[in-house]
Every structure is written in structure tokens, then in C-alpha cells.
């Protein structure tokens, strides 16, 4: 546990229009030693964070009257840096797109409702370290990408642990979304590449669905409807008269008889051979001599010819910052990132 005196005399702002949520947050924060100021709308939170005696930490709800949490972040970031005021967005949203929006607007971090008290305190500890070491740990001439890297590495997921241990951020397949997951929001990856913090390393290429970019399954099936429910019938070829027909056409009360020339008691290999007939789709009755290579996306159920799949590069990212394992201490939700 974090000792209470580590949080003594730190000002923090709560901005939430839900009185129950404000009360719960206020009780926890005071217990941890914070000096709490609370407001119930976005305009009040902006005024507090832009004042001369502003709190250095803020928990801002996404949905509020007058100004929402995203607008508050944008307004505050026009005047206060990420190391001057640490903003944690609190919301019931949890998608990677929402996380990206919050970070792009200037939030330092993002936590979903209902929140875990230990996780919230851990994230606030990250904020305390940031604002307490503004002039040392994060100098003013540091790039925004490097500041973001420091914050993210202080709240690691399995992705940050791998990056800290090996210097490589590698993709992990998510069986729920059927996509590869880097554990990093797209804006951060782009910023770190532009800044030179991360360098791409090509691993392989993958074929993905042209609609949703998830990984499809591949099989042979119907060229018309894409169904995998196909069959083909066995045929008999009578050597003497060259007649070819289905096996049941040659059946004459258990004796194999050619329906064309009426020769009876035919012997396989001597009088006839078995052949494989054309394929037939059991769903749409399509028929052809060959099957089509079909892709079926299990994420969006789109069926398409395998030749129409999109080839994407599967890459890893090599850190050029010399990240060290001691950054790994606090959990953070993963986000899906396409290479």
C-alpha cells in the first residue's frame, strides 16, 4: 500500500456532475491525504485549473454540463502543460477510440467507471511524480512524444513490461477482436515514430478483411455465395462405350450395368473406373469443376474471395530510448492498434 504521508498536502480537483460519484471520490482522496476541491460542471473546473492557485492534479468526468471533459482538456492545455496540471479523465466509456480522443485532447490518463480504488491511487501517484519533478524528470525542452512515453511507461500493461524488458513492442493477437494489439493508442505510436522514439521493425505480412481489418479464416468453397457447404458426386466411366454417369444410374438391383449399352456385371478396373464429378453448392446450387479460395471474416461475417484480402505489414517497434524495467509498476488498459 501507499503510505498516507506520500499524498499529504497535494491539491486535487474533482469535476463531476454526479453528487454520489463526487462524494465517493472525495472520501477516498481525503483518506489518502489529498486536499480536495470539487465542482459540478466543466466551466467551474476550467476556472479552477487556470487560476493562479490551481490544483496540480484533476479528475475530470467526460460528460458534464456546460463543458465536457474533452473540452476542459483542450481549454486547459492552451495555457497549462501536461507536467503543470495532470488531468485524469473519468468516464463510463472504455473503447480505444475514446482513449485516443482523450489523449489527443490533452488528458494525461484515462480511467473507466466503475473504477478500482487501488488503480486510481496508483495513477494519481504517477501524476504526483510528474508535477513534482517538472523541472527534472521531464524538462521543458522534452518532446511531447517523450513526455507521453514517460507517462505511459509509468503505468504499464503487458506491452510496457515487454518494452521495458527487451526494448521491443511486439504485437499480440486479441482473440476477441481478431486483430493484433499493441497496448498503445494510435496517436501515441504515430507521435513516437515521428519523434524517433520508436523505430519500426518488419516481422511479417498478414492478410486481413477489407472491411474491418480483422483476421479471416481461409478455405475452399462456393465461388458464387462463398459457402463452405459443397459436395461432389462420384461417377462411373464405362470404358467400352465411353458412357459417364452417376453411380446410381449404373445400379441395377445390385449389379453394375451400363445404362447406355446395357452391359451387365461390370468389373472396376477392367470394365470401368470411378471419377469425381463437379462440385455443387448445397446452399445456392452453384456447380463447377473447381472450388474458389474463400476468406470468411469471423469478426464481421463478411465472405469474399481470398484474392481480395488486404495485405498488411505486421511490425514490431524498437525503442531507442533505453527504457529500463523499473518503470513497470502500475496496470493500464490495452488499446488496439493496427500496424
C-alpha positions as CSV (number, residue, x, y, z in Angstrom):
1,X,0.0,0.0,0.0
2,X,1.0,3.6,-0.5
3,X,1.7,5.4,2.7
4,X,-0.7,8.2,3.5
5,X,2.1,10.8,4.1
6,X,3.2,10.3,0.4
7,X,-0.1,12.1,-0.6
8,X,-0.1,14.8,2.1
9,X,-0.9,18.4,1.1
10,X,-1.4,17.7,-2.6
11,X,-4.3,19.8,-4.1
12,X,-6.6,17.9,-6.4
13,X,-9.8,18.9,-8.3
14,X,-12.8,16.7,-8.8
15,X,-15.1,17.8,-11.6
16,X,-18.3,15.6,-11.8
17,X,-22.0,16.4,-12.0
18,X,-22.9,13.2,-10.2
19,X,-23.1,14.0,-6.5
20,X,-22.7,10.3,-5.5
21,X,-19.5,9.9,-7.6
22,X,-18.1,13.2,-6.2
23,X,-18.8,12.0,-2.6
24,X,-17.1,8.7,-3.2
25,X,-14.1,10.3,-4.8
26,X,-13.9,13.0,-2.1
27,X,-14.0,10.4,0.7
28,X,-11.2,8.3,-0.9
29,X,-9.0,11.2,-1.8
30,X,-9.2,12.8,1.7
31,X,-8.4,9.4,3.2
32,X,-5.3,9.2,1.0
33,X,-4.2,12.7,2.2
34,X,-5.2,14.9,-0.7
35,X,-6.7,18.4,-0.2
36,X,-9.8,18.2,-2.4
37,X,-11.7,20.9,-4.3
38,X,-14.9,19.7,-6.1
39,X,-17.1,21.3,-8.8
40,X,-20.0,20.0,-10.8
41,X,-19.6,21.5,-14.3
42,X,-16.9,22.0,-16.9
43,X,-16.8,25.8,-16.7
44,X,-16.0,25.7,-13.0
45,X,-13.3,23.2,-13.5
46,X,-11.7,25.3,-16.2
47,X,-11.7,28.4,-14.0
48,X,-10.1,26.4,-11.1
49,X,-7.4,24.8,-13.3
50,X,-6.5,28.1,-15.0
51,X,-6.4,30.1,-11.8
52,X,-3.1,31.3,-10.2
53,X,-3.6,28.9,-7.2
54,X,-4.6,26.0,-9.4
55,X,-4.6,22.4,-8.2
56,X,-1.9,20.4,-9.9
57,X,-4.0,17.2,-10.2
58,X,-7.5,16.9,-11.6
59,X,-10.1,14.1,-12.0
60,X,-12.5,15.3,-14.7
61,X,-15.7,13.5,-15.7
62,X,-16.2,13.1,-19.5
63,X,-19.9,14.1,-19.5
64,X,-20.7,17.3,-17.7
65,X,-22.9,20.4,-18.1
66,X,-21.6,23.5,-20.0
67,X,-18.3,21.9,-21.0
68,X,-17.5,18.2,-21.2
69,X,-14.2,16.7,-20.0
70,X,-12.7,16.8,-23.5
71,X,-13.4,20.5,-23.9
72,X,-12.0,21.1,-20.5
73,X,-8.7,19.3,-21.5
74,X,-8.4,21.4,-24.7
75,X,-9.0,24.7,-22.9
76,X,-6.6,23.9,-20.1
77,X,-3.8,22.7,-22.5
78,X,-3.9,26.1,-24.3
79,X,-2.3,27.6,-21.1
80,X,-1.1,24.7,-18.9
81,X,1.3,21.9,-19.9
82,X,0.9,18.2,-19.2
83,X,3.5,18.5,-16.5
84,X,1.9,21.6,-14.9
85,X,-1.6,20.2,-14.5
86,X,-2.1,16.4,-14.5
87,X,-5.6,15.6,-15.9
88,X,-7.2,12.2,-15.4
89,X,-10.4,11.7,-17.4
90,X,-13.1,9.6,-15.6
91,X,-15.8,8.1,-17.7
92,X,-18.0,5.1,-18.4
93,X,-16.6,4.9,-21.9
94,X,-13.9,2.3,-22.4
95,X,-13.1,1.9,-26.2
96,X,-9.7,2.5,-27.7
97,X,-11.2,5.3,-29.8
98,X,-12.4,7.1,-26.7
99,X,-9.0,6.7,-25.1
100,X,-7.3,8.2,-28.2
101,X,-9.7,11.2,-28.2
102,X,-9.0,11.9,-24.5
103,X,-5.2,11.8,-25.0
104,X,-5.4,13.9,-28.2
105,X,-7.4,16.5,-26.3
106,X,-4.6,16.7,-23.7
107,X,-5.6,14.3,-20.9
108,X,-2.6,12.6,-19.2
109,X,-4.6,9.5,-18.5
110,X,-8.0,7.8,-18.6
111,X,-9.9,5.6,-16.2
112,X,-13.2,3.9,-16.7
113,X,-16.2,3.8,-14.3
114,X,-16.6,1.9,-12.1
115,X,-13.0,2.5,-11.1
116,X,-10.8,0.4,-8.8
117,X,-9.6,2.4,-5.8
118,X,-6.1,0.9,-5.9
119,X,-5.8,1.6,-9.6
120,X,-7.0,5.2,-9.2
121,X,-4.5,5.8,-6.4
122,X,-1.7,4.3,-8.5
123,X,-2.5,6.5,-11.4
124,X,-2.6,9.6,-9.2
125,X,0.8,8.7,-7.8
126,X,2.1,8.8,-11.4
127,X,0.6,12.3,-11.7
128,X,2.2,13.4,-8.4
129,X,5.6,12.3,-9.7
130,X,5.1,14.2,-12.9
131,X,4.1,17.5,-11.4
132,X,6.7,17.2,-8.5
133,X,9.5,16.7,-11.0
134,X,8.5,19.1,-13.7
135,X,12.0,20.7,-13.9
136,X,14.0,17.4,-13.6
137,X,12.3,14.3,-14.8
138,X,10.5,16.0,-17.7
139,X,12.4,19.1,-18.8
140,X,10.5,21.8,-20.7
141,X,12.5,21.1,-23.9
142,X,11.5,17.4,-23.9
143,X,9.3,16.5,-26.9
144,X,5.6,15.8,-26.3
145,X,6.2,12.2,-27.5
146,X,8.9,11.6,-24.9
147,X,6.6,13.1,-22.2
148,X,3.9,10.7,-23.3
149,X,6.3,7.8,-23.3
150,X,7.4,8.6,-19.7
151,X,3.7,8.7,-18.6
152,X,2.8,5.5,-20.4
153,X,5.8,3.6,-19.1
154,X,4.9,4.6,-15.5
155,X,1.5,2.9,-15.9
156,X,2.5,-0.3,-17.8
157,X,0.4,-3.0,-19.3
158,X,2.0,-6.3,-20.6
159,X,3.0,-4.2,-23.6
160,X,5.1,-1.8,-21.4
161,X,6.7,-4.6,-19.5
162,X,7.8,-6.2,-22.8
163,X,9.1,-2.8,-24.0
164,X,11.0,-2.2,-20.8
165,X,12.5,-5.6,-20.6
166,X,13.5,-6.2,-24.2
167,X,13.3,-2.7,-25.9
168,X,10.7,-4.1,-28.3
169,X,7.0,-3.5,-28.5
170,X,5.6,-6.6,-30.3
171,X,2.0,-7.2,-31.5
172,X,-0.2,-9.7,-29.6
173,X,-3.2,-11.3,-31.2
174,X,-6.5,-10.5,-29.4
175,X,-8.9,-13.4,-29.8
176,X,-11.9,-11.2,-29.1
177,X,-11.4,-8.5,-31.8
178,X,-9.4,-10.9,-34.1
179,X,-6.8,-8.1,-34.5
180,X,-3.3,-7.6,-33.3
181,X,-3.0,-5.5,-30.2
182,X,0.0,-3.3,-29.3
183,X,-1.3,-2.0,-26.0
184,X,-0.7,1.6,-27.2
185,X,-3.2,4.2,-28.6
186,X,-2.7,5.1,-32.3
187,X,-1.8,8.8,-31.7
188,X,1.0,7.7,-29.3
189,X,2.5,5.3,-31.8
190,X,2.5,7.9,-34.5
191,X,4.0,10.6,-32.2
192,X,6.7,8.2,-31.1
193,X,7.6,7.2,-34.6
194,X,7.7,10.9,-35.8
195,X,9.8,11.8,-32.8
196,X,12.2,8.9,-33.4
197,X,11.4,7.3,-30.0
198,X,10.3,4.1,-31.7
199,X,11.5,2.5,-34.9
200,X,9.5,0.0,-37.0
201,X,10.9,-3.5,-37.5
202,X,9.1,-5.6,-40.1
203,X,8.1,-9.0,-38.8
204,X,5.8,-10.5,-41.4
205,X,2.7,-9.8,-43.5
206,X,-0.8,-10.8,-42.8
207,X,-4.0,-11.0,-44.9
208,X,-6.9,-9.1,-43.3
209,X,-10.6,-8.4,-44.0
210,X,-11.0,-5.5,-46.4
211,X,-14.0,-4.2,-44.4
212,X,-12.9,-4.4,-40.7
213,X,-9.2,-5.4,-40.9
214,X,-9.7,-8.4,-38.6
215,X,-8.1,-11.7,-39.5
216,X,-10.3,-14.0,-41.6
217,X,-10.3,-17.8,-41.9
218,X,-9.5,-19.3,-45.3
219,X,-11.0,-22.3,-47.0
220,X,-12.2,-23.6,-50.4
221,X,-15.9,-23.1,-51.1
222,X,-18.6,-21.9,-53.5
223,X,-17.4,-19.2,-55.9
224,X,-21.0,-17.8,-56.1
225,X,-22.1,-17.4,-52.4
226,X,-18.9,-18.3,-50.5
227,X,-20.5,-21.1,-48.6
228,X,-18.3,-24.0,-47.4
229,X,-21.2,-26.4,-47.8
230,X,-20.2,-28.0,-51.1
231,X,-20.2,-31.6,-52.3
232,X,-19.3,-33.5,-55.4
233,X,-20.7,-36.8,-56.7
234,X,-18.8,-39.9,-57.7
235,X,-19.3,-41.0,-61.3
236,X,-18.6,-44.2,-63.3
237,X,-16.8,-44.2,-66.7
238,X,-17.6,-47.3,-68.8
239,X,-14.6,-48.0,-71.0
240,X,-16.4,-49.9,-73.8
241,X,-19.0,-47.3,-74.7
242,X,-17.3,-44.2,-73.0
243,X,-20.5,-43.5,-71.1
244,X,-20.1,-41.4,-67.9
245,X,-22.9,-41.1,-65.4
246,X,-23.6,-41.1,-61.6
247,X,-23.1,-44.3,-59.7
248,X,-26.8,-44.8,-59.0
249,X,-27.5,-44.7,-62.8
250,X,-25.3,-47.9,-63.1
251,X,-27.1,-49.7,-60.2
252,X,-29.4,-52.5,-61.5
253,X,-30.6,-54.5,-58.5
254,X,-27.1,-54.7,-57.1
255,X,-25.4,-55.4,-60.4
256,X,-23.4,-52.7,-62.1
257,X,-25.0,-52.3,-65.5
258,X,-24.2,-49.7,-68.1
259,X,-27.4,-47.7,-68.8
260,X,-26.3,-46.9,-72.3
261,X,-25.1,-50.2,-73.8
262,X,-26.7,-52.4,-71.2
263,X,-23.6,-54.5,-70.5
264,X,-24.1,-56.2,-67.1
265,X,-21.8,-57.2,-64.3
266,X,-19.1,-54.6,-65.0
267,X,-15.9,-55.0,-63.0
268,X,-14.0,-52.0,-61.7
269,X,-10.6,-51.5,-63.3
270,X,-11.4,-53.9,-66.1
271,X,-14.6,-52.5,-67.4
272,X,-14.9,-49.1,-65.7
273,X,-13.3,-46.6,-63.4
274,X,-14.7,-44.2,-60.7
275,X,-14.4,-40.5,-61.4
276,X,-15.1,-37.4,-59.2
277,X,-17.8,-35.2,-60.6
278,X,-18.2,-31.4,-60.5
279,X,-18.6,-29.6,-57.2
280,X,-22.1,-28.4,-56.2
281,X,-23.0,-25.9,-53.6
282,X,-25.7,-27.1,-51.2
283,X,-26.8,-23.5,-50.4
284,X,-27.2,-21.9,-53.9
285,X,-26.8,-25.0,-56.2
286,X,-23.8,-23.4,-58.0
287,X,-21.7,-26.1,-59.8
288,X,-18.2,-26.0,-61.2
289,X,-15.2,-28.2,-61.7
290,X,-13.1,-26.3,-59.2
291,X,-13.7,-24.6,-55.9
292,X,-12.8,-21.0,-55.1
293,X,-10.4,-20.0,-52.3
294,X,-12.7,-18.2,-49.9
295,X,-12.0,-15.9,-46.9
296,X,-14.5,-15.6,-44.1
297,X,-14.1,-12.9,-41.5
298,X,-15.4,-14.1,-38.2
299,X,-15.4,-10.6,-36.8
300,X,-17.9,-9.1,-39.3
301,X,-19.0,-12.3,-41.1
302,X,-18.0,-10.9,-44.5
303,X,-17.2,-13.6,-47.1
304,X,-15.0,-12.7,-50.0
305,X,-12.5,-14.2,-52.5
306,X,-9.2,-14.7,-50.8
307,X,-7.6,-12.7,-53.5
308,X,-9.5,-9.6,-52.3
309,X,-8.0,-9.7,-48.8
310,X,-5.8,-6.8,-47.8
311,X,-2.1,-7.5,-47.1
312,X,-0.8,-5.5,-44.1
313,X,2.6,-5.4,-42.6
314,X,3.0,-6.9,-39.1
315,X,5.6,-4.9,-37.4
316,X,7.3,-4.6,-34.0
317,X,8.6,-1.3,-32.5
318,X,12.1,-0.9,-31.3
319,X,12.7,1.6,-28.5
320,X,15.7,4.0,-29.0
321,X,15.3,5.5,-25.5
322,X,16.9,2.7,-23.5
323,X,13.8,2.1,-21.4
324,X,14.5,0.2,-18.2
325,X,12.4,-2.4,-16.3
326,X,12.0,-0.2,-13.2
327,X,9.2,1.7,-14.9
328,X,6.9,-1.3,-14.6
329,X,4.6,-1.0,-11.6
330,X,1.0,0.0,-12.4
331,X,-1.6,-1.6,-14.6
332,X,-3.2,0.1,-17.6
333,X,-5.9,-1.0,-20.1
334,X,-4.7,-2.1,-23.6
335,X,-5.8,-0.5,-26.8
336,X,-6.0,-2.0,-30.3
337,X,-3.7,-0.6,-32.8
338,X,-3.4,-1.7,-36.5
339,X,0.1,-1.6,-37.9
